[in-house]
């Protein structure tokens, strides 16, 4: 009976040791995935900022070209506006 109790205690202690080791391993993996998630979020924010900058530059270029086209249409040599409107 005493040997059975000792064996049971040894089994319980080994199970506790394995449980703690597994908890530590899982905690490490959770932390690693959280860090990876943070890094991915930082990359997405940087990508979004870069994309917004590119869109602003594109919109600025479109506005510039549109204004240039408007000037050419209404104030250029080929304009069909009366001469008095061109000088104003």
Buried (B, 14 or more C-beta within 10 A) or exposed (E): EEEEEEEEEEEEEEEEEEEEEEEEEEEEEEEEEEEEEEEEEEEEEEEEEEEEEEEEEEEEEEEEEEEEEEEEEEEEEEBEEEEEEEEE
